[in-house]
Amino acid sequence: EMFNDAEFVKRNGIVICKLIADGQPAMLIKTNSDNHTADLFAIRSTLPLKTDNTQYKVSLRVPEKSKVDASKIARQFGGNGHEKAAGCIMSAEDFDNL
């Protein structure tokens, strides 16, 4: 049931599955590195931050075998973390265009 409303987008060899996970906007991003697992799982909070109604907390997680570095993505948005788990704050538009 969780994937009934999933939207799949493919661009430049990357497949993005946009869905709602536990009530929050999420996406699974798949590159060509492995046929069975996503390279990045990103989930955005549904509630905007108290100080700014356009900014949201985003958590990034990467499977152990993935070559994606979550910290590099987070740093582009002023966040931090490490290679396999990171976080940042971004607009809903930035999240949708990740």
Helices and strands as residue ranges (DSSP letters): E 7-11, E 14-21, E 24-30, E 40-44, E 55-61, H 70-76, E 80-82, E 85-91, H 92-96
